[in-house]
Amino acid sequence: MTAAENVCYTLINVPMDSEPPSEISLKNDLEKGDVKLKTEALKKVIIMILNGEKLPGLLMTIIRFVLPLQDHTIKKLLLVFWEIVPKTTPDGRLLQEMILVCDAYRKDLQHPNEFIRGSTLRFLCKLKEAELLEPLMPAIRACLEHRHSYVRRNAVLAIYTIYRNFEHLIPDAPELIHDFLVNEKDASCKRNAFMMLIHADQDRALDYLSTCIDQVQTFGDILQLVIVELIYKVCHANPSERARFIRCIYNLLQSSSPAVKYEAAGTLVTLSSAPTAIKAAAQCYIDLIIKESDNNVKLIVLDRLIELKEHPSHERVLQDLVMDILRVLSTPDLEVRKKTLQLALDLVSSRNVEELVIVLKKEVIKTNNVTEHEDTDKYRQLLVRTLHSCSVRFPDMAANVIPVLMEFLSDNNEAAAADVLEFVREAIQRFDNLRPLIVEKMLEVFHAIKSVKIYRGALWILGEYCSTKEDIQSVMTEIRRSLGEIPIVESEIKKEAGELKPEEEVSVGPAQKLVTEMGTYATQSALSSSRPAKKEEDRPPLRGFLLDGDFFVAASLATTLTKIALRYVSLVQEKKKQNSFNAEAMLLMATILHLGKSSLPKKPITDDDVDRISLCLKVLSECSPLMNDIFNKECRQSLSHMLSAKLEEEKLSQKKESEKRNVTIQPDDPISFMQLTAKNEMSSKEDQFQLSLLAAMGNTQRKEAADPLASKLNKVTQLTGFSDPVYAEAYVHVNQYDIVLDVLVVNQTSDTLQNCTLELATLGDLKLVEKPSPLTLAPHDFANIKANVKVASTENGIIFGNVVYDVSGAASDRNCVVLSDIHIDIMDYIQPASCTDAEFRQMWAEFEWENKVMNTNIIDLNEYLQHILKSTNMKCLTPEKALSGYCGFMAANLYARSIFGEDALANVSIEKPIHLGPEAPVTGHIRIRAKSQGMALSLGDKINLSQKKTSL
């Protein structure tokens, strides 16, 4: 057993470079030295014994010369010494000298100093020898009546451990402690006494609780926590007791201690599913989230609320508390806000959606007034998406939401503005009655839009949905306003010339008029050294985009102008007006083409944009009915198809989610009645306290897969050969952030192997926590050695090393057996996750490490994709509809996140080479991107290993 497995009470740091002292010098110091020298000598003795040295000659010296001393430091060190020193002879009998030690401790238990008494009682908890404890029992009992609570508290603990280990020494312990509890006033003593009764004699604990159940609120929080645990255990073991204690749990929800409130709420939910109980527990959780300052606590309690929501009958109760849940949004932490908004959105119903929208609108407006914080923009995005989802589910709300959100189209944060734009596009397509309102608001904010991407989207919406003559003319006015004076090239050249000759600009009338109309310089005083900056500021937005060389927006503008011109022709009968409007639209396109070909923009126009604008000019010059249909009908149909497909997909995922949550009971399933359940069956149910304790210790029991290959045997790695003198194999147990290696070492020789040591080293982000201690192996004997390895990030790690040993009686050097490498599987740390397309694209652009892999013998595209998903734990973000059917090629995006919060992206682009025959394997490539090089390489290696299908 390693130090990690033993129950450890005392850790002592050892300076490695110091020379170990001899037994004679230690004996001399302990006998003749002063107190300081004796203290140092005693420390050295303790360290040597911990390191495996046997020092039997010093035992009597310490009893004679050190034990009688009254120095407190020496007394503390002696407690450690008596804890670790061997107390028995090789045949298991108690050493004679221990009788003297026992007498010394009896005196310490009657010492006037309470801390010496208390620490001695704590030491007695660690003794495992009944013969040593027996003479001390009267003194221990007497300590229960000591005036100081520290002594009484430790006396209770000592009695409890002695009763648990050696019941015959104090058979009346429960009765003794019950009487002590009734008269005790100190909270910590009462807590220890009550804890003992719970484990030693539950009936007495219940009797005591029944007598003081009305005063429970007045108890200290440490005692209240123990009472909650007792009620939980009793009610689960004996459901008929619920009515007796549930009122007590209700009262504890009002406790001043957050820990008690949390445990009481959790217990109440497990004991009762009545709506009043669920509501009280949920209300308690919400109060905790709001009042606790620690974000980790907030997230843990939020998870409990989300768990409550998963139960269909509880969900209805929580729906009434949506407004209370939204109070949590006052927390500045983004993760807490994200979870809260998601929970509120899951719980919203037609009864409370109006109130929800009002709160969210206020929050959106608040983010506008807040001084810029790094998370403000992300929070605004979250709010916009939540409002979007509300409006899609409850169309009546859209009219209230849209005017507020459209103000954010002019926001500096492009991501939030893009979310608003997406929402507006969906709303204007779905809700015909809102179109006039949306167009009107869009025209209001159009000139203030700062981002070119948002500008393109706004142009498309205006071009697609302006259906009246007035709206079309308003759009044209806004475009002219945003473009500035035309022709652009001439006006820009004149302006440049004007900047070169400021005197002429003042004296010549037309030049003055030109500049004023441009809005560049209003007065003569503007002609200063800061003039170019002013020119940049006052340049109309669309003109600015074009001069910066962004001509994609020009192609978008050409399409918008073509749509509104074709629509204007169908609305207005007068030929003159038709021609005038068409000519204006064509002039705008022509001047943009002219600008693109000139040397004024920072980047010249691309051929694609030239082709698009030229096509639009041709369409306007011909005005054919076919083109009219394509521009004004089929574009909108495409959007409609896309939105309906998206909605269908959302409904499908919601349906799957609800199917998961609805517990289906088969016709022949047995029905379990609580009242008829045997006690032993009840106790087999999961104990929440036990589960949380196991989780805290990192021992969460995972359910083994039904496949026998997924069992423990699959994780055993052979480290040496069968013919080696020492055979070794390791079971690799991965537990989130650390790995436990359980190495079986077998001595295959007929010699005794001394100082048999497992020496390990690591490669990658792994760190060995402790060095395994040496063993002595008898001939053909075996032993288990455990080693802990800490994991810091997601990348393939390698553990390597050797076993070294001495053969007893041999004069040769140490023997060494080199071990095979243990490869740590990256899949233990990667979990499927999901993100939006926009987030995926953004991460894809940001991540610098890419790994490209492909080499397979699988012949079917879909089968290959499923094989990759299964072997890499990644989630396919591409919808199933897009992957259905067969066309000879396939592209899909995959995403996963590690437990360390690292993202992994993959793009699968594969095809089936038909010309090579039906049995030809899939070709193409998988591109993996990650923030760190290790993750990209490790995932690539994993895919390379797994993508060849093993033939069975």
LUMSE-700569 format. One record per residue (C-alpha): z, x, y. Coordinates in steps of 0.001 Angstrom, whole numbers, plus 500000, padded with zeros to 6 digits. Example, Ala and Ser with C-alpha at 12.3 -4.5 7.8 and 13.67 -1.06 7.14 Angstrom:
507800512300495500/507140513670498940/
REM end
This chain:
500000500000500000/499200501201503492/501464501119506503/499456498127507719/500492496054504685/504198496918504585/506566494925506737/507088497323509613/510205497303511791/510104500677513489/507182502784514702/507917506417515595/505453508749517273/505221512176515611/504040515253517557/501453516718515178/501584520325516396/505332520857515841/506527522990512940/508608520983510391/512233522224510501/514000523512507376/516745521532505617/519313524345506245/518785524391510026/519004520587510153/522250520664508147/523668523251510518/522755521157513607/524222517989512097/527494519713511190/528197521999514138/526042520850517037/527093518767520029/526029515106520417/522666516003521980/521824518478519192/522906516008516505/520695513310518090/517626515604517991/518392516689514401/518766513058513286/515400512184514851/513748515046512931/515364513880509669/514031510320510200/510484511600510887/510549513832507790/511734510981505544/509002508711506966/506463511429506095/507592511353502459/510090514258502384/513104513844500109/516279515216501752/519118514252499355/521330517175500478/521662515785503995/523014512343503026/526660513418502689/526421515647505788/525332512662507878/528115510474506421/530770513107507194/529668514476510549/527427511827512203/528601508415510987/532060508566512659/530559509282516115/530783506473518710/527692507496520747/525370504467521141/522102506435520770/523333507959517499/524427504523516273/520902503144516951/519278506105515172/521633505691512208/520456502071511823/516885503381511489/518040506135509112/519892503734506759/516879501423506796/514466504069505497/516649506373503385/516488505856499563/519706503986498620/519397504054494830/519234506619492024/515925506984490085/517247504490487456/517848501846490151/521638502025490570/523220502148494019/524261505621495242/528036506181495335/527815507456498934/526558504040500139/530088502613499670/531196504841502586/528264503608504672/529170500015503829/532704500571505093/531384502076508355/529246498962508947/532153496652508238/533956498445511108/530864498102513358/530787494343512650/534311494197514108/533518496550517018/534626495317520471/531179496087521950/528959493000521393/525681494968521381/526859497239518553/527849494106516586/524519492404517351/522324495386516456/524304495901513218/523679492246512290/519954492723512983/519989495766510699/521615493735507902/518577491398507961/516520494336506675/518820495304503785/517593494410500317/520669495549498314/523075492730497427/525858495206496436/525883496589499991/525975493150501600/528702491573499455/531712493378501054/530367492583504528/530166488765504128/533588487910505654/532843490060508710/529396488412509100/530949484907508936/533516485918511540/530711486933513921/529639483248514121/532709482628516269/532258485617518602/532450484876522327/529033486457523077/525798484520522265/523927487742521332/526320488290518403/526274484631517296/522469484478517491/522045487546515263/524799486370512911/522768483191512237/519662485306511501/521646487588509187/523107484608507283/519641483039506991/517986486171505538/520920486821503176/520855483168502003/517085483368501466/517245486646499514/520653486390497779/521804482756497767/524836483564495558/526410485681498327/526757482700500700/526057479443498825/527538477249501571/525266478709504315/523480475396505235/526792473567505627/528270476464507624/525284476619509963/525199472816510369/528801472835511557/528013475797513821/525012473916515290/527032470808516121/529493472797518256/527112475418519704/526041475268523375/523694478293523740/519959477413523436/518856480539521540/521721480228519018/520914476538518471/517241477383517987/517981480036515323/520458477736513549/518054474774513583/515214477015512361/517380478100509417/518204474475508518/514499473528508585/513720476187505979/516964476115504011/518078472460504021/515653470066505713/517867467008505170/520710468534507169/518228469448509942/517071465804510033/520669464545510097/521410466757513079/518204465660514832/519036461990514247/522417462411515956/520931463982519095/517403462490519197/518005460925522618/519048464237524172/515987466152522967/514476466286526496/517549468155527743/517224470934525139/515670474326525904/511957474758525213/512500477161522275/514547474489520474/512066471736521394/509223473725519808/511153473992516546/511913470244516649/508176469494517040/507445471664514004/510127469891511942/508841466408512866/505283467466511984/506326468752508563/508598465804507755/506066463148508777/503292464815506795/505460465127503714/506930461644504076/504737459281506188/507403456539506174/509467458701508573/506822458442511332/508290455403513023/511647457158513233/510396460246515059/507209459312516914/509200458145519963/510755461637520112/507283463215520198/506268460819523013/509325461984524980/508475465642524411/505080465072526099/507121464953529328/508762468347528644/508821470920531441/507461473584529075/503625473730528728/503931475127525167/506083472175524064/503679469676525677/500700471297523931/502359471295520487/503714467758520967/500254466441521917/498665468155518901/501349466751516591/501047463247518046/497294463192517356/497839464189513701/500614461617513205/499009458584514823/495508457403515580/496650454452517711/494773454273521069/498041454577523049/498952457785521189/495492459297521666/495514458362525353/498973459905525874/497944463121524091/494659463365526013/496445462743529317/498903465495528411/496045467906527623/494335467121530958/497572467760532899/497969471080531085/494423472169531981/494935471322535643/498393472867535999/497938476043533933/496510478979535876/495325481018532868/491628480350532131/492059481158528430/494685478406528154/492362475999529970/489512476772527533/491755476397524453/493092473020525624/489571471876526569/488494472668523006/491270470379521758/489928467578523975/486416468199522642/487798467992519081/489376464629519949/486009463380521202/484373464220517857/486301461348516242/484354458090516840/487448455889517378/489047458418519747/485878458684521813/486311455140523175/489811456000524410/488626459190526086/485822457338527896/488475455712530108/489773459156531065/486467460621532306/487611460584535932/490815462410535000/488801464997533069/486666465610536161/489790466763538043/489432469968536017/486363470844538158/488776472118540814/489110475257538611/486920478077539989/486037479473536524/482419478711535564/483021478537531786/485763475915532245/483529473890534588/480630474109532142/482697472751529250/484222470048531466/480830468794532688/479475468754529135/482498466790527924/482245464315530826/478538463845530145/479185463168526445/481827460559527325/480085458802530228/479212455140529734/477690452384531866/481243451414532947/482076454693534628/478721456358535362/478821455235539010/482180456902539624/481009460028537787/477913460300539976/480002459902543178/482297462754542109/479375464999541134/477586464293544436/480737465328546319/480926468504544243/477252469299544985/477836468860548734/480968471034548462/478949473900546962/476810473870550119/479821474439552355/481543477054550196/481211480675551275/478783482247548840/480497483247545610/478570484744542685/479183481627540555/478488479027543267/474752479005542567/475275478703538815/477779475895539344/475304474062541567/472713474390538816/475163472920536294/475858469971538615/472139469354539167/471477469352535410/474395466995534775/473154464576537461/469659464865535980/470967463874532529/472974460961534044/469902459639535862/467738459840532739/470339457979530649/471225455495533414/468084454941535535/469971452750538087/471760455882539295/468603457826540193/468222456171543632/471712457383544655/471259460882543333/467769461859544480/468290461947548302/471318464259547917/469611466599545476/466345466903547360/468168468701550172/468498471599547730/464746472132547429/465087474318550514/467932476262548901/467794480068548765/468745479972545076/465425479434543304/466993478468539961/468966475523541425/465910474401543433/463744474618540273/466203472360538408/466063469832541262/462268469968541239/462132469369537479/464448466381537914/462354464979540798/459154465360538756/460665463423535852/462144460739538138/458932460119540081/456986459739536822/459518457441535124/460742455241537971/457824453638539844/460139451892542295/461512455237543528/458136456839544303/457987455897548014/461550457170548540/460859460473546745/457569461090548603/459264460364551937/462160462782551186/459720465403549873/457722465308553131/460976465691555083/462067468886553293/458574470285552623/458429472613555661/461895474073554879/461093475233551298/461553479007551084/460482479832547516/456814480013546596/457465478672543079/459215475574544472/456452475220547072/453821475061544318/455790472371542473/456294470334545644/452552470533546424/451755469254542929/454174466304543217/452816465328546663/449212465657545500/449867463617542340/451960460738543707/450774460081547300/449012456765546816/448782455202550319/446471456221553160/449454456987555446/451142459213552853/447915461142552229/447483461765555958/451142462857556208/450589465363553383/447520466744555137/449504467057558402/452309468911556592/449816471282554925/448134472007558274/451548472596559835/452525474936557010/449248476854557180/449227477412560935/446086477829562992/442757478069561215/440496479890560614/443271482197559485/441347485491559621/440131485045563206/443508483872564496/445288486790562779/442785489321564197/443139487824567680/446882487956567382/446723491612566329/444495492290569315/446918490340571510/449802492502570309/447859495602571233/447245494342574823/450300492495576053/449108492557579734/445963490586578882/448041488103576952/449954487162580105/446949486935582404/444258485325580235/444687481570579735/443101481084576282/445006484028574873/448269482551576181/447412479178574600/446547480789571279/449880482538570997/451893479482572023/450150477243569498/450921479818566815/454594479560567692/454880483324567679/455829484125571282/457037481414573595/457670483480576752/456814486848578216/460359488102577466/459564487859573741/457299490868574134/459908493408573149/460325496089570506/461664493494568043/458437491489568262/457102492143564717/460350490812563196/460036487671565352/456463487270564153/457640487407560521/460359484833561196/458119482337562973/455157482580560636/454590479184558895/455683479293555227/452344478824553471/450630481309555784/453436483788554985/452909483393551223/449154483959551578/449516487035553809/451976488449551247/449162488215548707/450446485238546656/447174483363546117/448355481366543079/449867478933545585/446405478736547201/444903477608543870/447649474995543603/446941473886547200/443199473586546426/443980471242543478/446348469152545652/443742468887548466/441063467848545948/443315465127544465/444316463625547820/440720463853549176/439312462032546116/442072459410546415/441446459043550190/437734458415549527/438613455572547128/441108454041549613/439051454231552872/435674452520553102/434403454158556319/431966456939555477/432779458848558669/436504459047557878/435768459987554253/433511462839555310/435897463992557996/438830464208555525/436713465964552881/435404468429555458/438953469240556597/440068469865552996/437007472061552321/437577473988555571/441159474810554488/439923476081551116/437112478079552677/439417479753555207/441815480701552385/438905482213550401/437845484120553510/441417485407553974/441603486462550313/438440488557550615/439548490174553890/441850493180554181/444669491248555927/446807490153552880/449059492724551172/447273492030547858/443685490744547501/442965487366545859/442474487414542064/439233486297540410/441012483403538669/442207481985541991/438727482422543531/437215480499540583/439777477698540931/439267477254544699/435459477439544283/435618474765541563/437646472479543857/435094472991546665/432280472057544242/434165468940543061/434673467771546665/431045468405547562/429795466311544602/432604463675544209/431538462655540670/433483459828538891/434203462100535893/435942464676538082/437841461899539831/439216460766536456/440178464295535402/441981465120538656/443669461764539312/444357460266535885/444419462827533103/446818465228534863/449403462464535065/448793461445531453/449514465016530337/452853464958532184/453656461565530701/452965462860527159/455119465920527767/458070463907529109/457904461342526302/457794464143523699/460807465762525362/462709462455525393/461855461829521764/463142465274520839/466416464662522734/466886461312520975/466245462939517616/468843465671518240/471364463046519460/470713460990516341/471302464033514127/474502464774516039/475815461234515639/474899461241511929/476953464411511540/479937462820513243/479813459486511421/481702459985508203/479683458319505469/481629457094502461/479759456709499207/480185453464497165/482052455228494340/484324457417496523/488048456996495728/490175455381498437/493327457239499414/496362455140500415/499021457091502323/501873455006500871/500735455595497292/500086459314497666/502397461542495683/504465464054497651/502827467074496055/499385465697497011/500541465214500591/501762468775500836/498354470005499707/496902468771503005/496257471426505624/499335472385507597/498350472848511249/501212475282511930/500300477377508907/496623477391509901/497387478478513475/499669481231512178/496943482467509824/494400482357512665/496723484401514889/497082486990512101/493302487036511583/493555485645508055/491473482507508482/490314481500505046/486597480946504961/485296478564502379/483313480557499865/479741479441499415/478834477633496228/476426480445495386/478334482990493251/476384485820494911/478114484953498186/481528485594496656/483656488732496961/481771490587494236/478709490617496459/480634492696499004/481792495387496590/480113498762497213/480147501505494602/481116504793496280/480987507349493419/479296507692490037/480842506655486713/480903510280485522/482722511648488581/486350512765488004/487435510133490559/485672506774490524/485814504763493773/484474501390494913/485185499435498098/485419495756498957/484336495335502586/486157492443504254/484783491683507736/487196489791509962/485587489259513378/486565492360515391/487786494539512541/486826495529509006/489273496085506160/488099498443503425/489940497873500147/489065500988498122/489845501148494408/490363504773493307/490451505532489549/491527508867488052/489078509388485153/490571512727484082/493542513616481844/495228515535484697/497662514345487317/495922514299490718/498256515199493608/497688514545497308/494705512363496482/493449511452499973/490657509172501121/489025510850504136/486779508553506170/484574508993509225/482380506495511106/479001506421512801/478133503866515481/480548501700517442/483231501818514740/486667503382515006/489075504209512181/492470502721513086/494716504657510700/494380507549508318/495093506440504717/498172508199503295/497904510583500277/498623509354496723/499588510899493410/497524509546490511/498713509860486895/496068510519484178/493680507515483937/495719505730486597/494240503731489485/495366502706492959/494157500647495901/493881502264499326/493279500145502426/491753501339505679/491203499412508916/488119499934511068/487741498435514574/484309497166515668/483295497370519341/479705496080519458/476888494616517403/474962497442515857/474596498838512387/477604501011511602/478006503505508777/481284504549507165/481146507760505135/483648510187503705/485071511793500564/488049511812498208/489971515115498099/492735515957495607/494735518760493956/495038519076490191/498672519742489224/499146523224487741/495654524415488756/495401527409491066/491967526482492421/491182525087495897/491235521386496629/488637519316494789/486287517008496662/484144514029495621/481630512895498262/481359509106498666/478229507037499194/477756505612502698/478969502077503425/476555500211505700/478150497476507816/475937494396507942/475063493291511489/474731489685510247/478515489308510107/478576489416513910/475485487381514809/475632483607515207/472838481138516025/472895479924519630/470656477948521970/469435478393525542/466830476754527777/463238478003527982/463844479243531528/466923481239530447/464994482685527498/462134483807529760/464561485299532277/466420487273529593/463096488342528055/462063489800531415/465452491470532017/466080493083528604/464616496554528438/464972497406524720/462187496110522510/461564496610518811/458332495488517129/458317494876513375/456081493248510760/455382493956507094/455591491149504572/454206489811501315/454866486110502109/451640484105502257/452741480910504058/453448480826507831/456201478213507780/457866479743504748/457880483122506500/459534481658509621/462228479905507543/462837483138505619/463354485088508877/465691482405510296/467794482431507119/468073486204506893/468798486906510605/471151484009511534/468886483264514496/468028479800515812/464469478660516432/464132477384520024/460563476169519570/460689472412518771/459800471323515267/456902469249516592/455244472335518041/455473474076514668/454300471151512528/450747470950511187/448617473874510083/446181475806512242/446218479333510836/448592480823513409/452137480253514663/454290481362517633/458019480717517898/460973481914519978/464260482759518241/467673483295519804/471138484376518658/474349485613520235/476862488080518822/480630487465518777/480828490152521490/478674488002523810/475479490068523416/472165488160523393/469337488800520940/465848487369521490/462867487416519163/459284486216519475/457383485577516251/453569485678516593/451930485411513179/448650484286511668/447080483711508284/443951485901507840/441677483286506217/438802485777505724/441007487758503300/441484484808500947/444303482312500248/446606484938498656/446548487267501678/449978487863503239/450852486717506758/449986489204509538/451168489559513141/454404490856514605/457970490024515590/459120491380518943/462887491719519289/464538492207522662/468180492953523433/470230494456526242/471409497382524100/469251499719522053/471622499504519068/471288495730518773/467459495759519004/467165498525516384/469761496998514043/468115493579514118/464713495199513544/466071497065510518/467551493837509156/464244491994509521/462368494911507909/464728494835504942/464632491080504494/461065490067505312/459698491052501926/460302488135499620/462043489232496458/460200488080493367/462543486292490970/
REM end
